[in-house]
Amino acid sequence: MGAEGTVLAALASVVGIGGGSSDVEPGLDDEAATTVVAAVRDAVMALEAVRQRRTVGNASFAHVWRGP
């Protein structure tokens, strides 16, 4: 697999495509590619945090309106 394929595999792993572990950093030789993969991983983690906050907020809102 060439450098482009390695970067694409790393990005796919970060976003959960292909069943690979997103915790394992493949041997990327290019500093720019490593930076991009790290930025994508950070963005995915931030999106997951937003999803969790929305889930908790929606559940709280529904609980308030159900009443005693």
C-alpha positions, 0 to 999 in steps of 0.5 A: 500500500502506498503512502496515499493508501496508508493515509486513507486507511488511517482516516477510515480507521478514525471515522470507523470505516473498515473495522480497524482500531482508531487508537492504533496510529499506522506508520505514517512517514509524512508529518503533514499526513500525521497532522491531518489524521490527528485533526480528524481524530480530534474532530470525531471526538468533538462530534461525539461529545456534542452527540452525548451532550445532546442526548443528555439534554434531550433526555432531561427535557423529556423527563421534565415534561413527563412530570411526576 
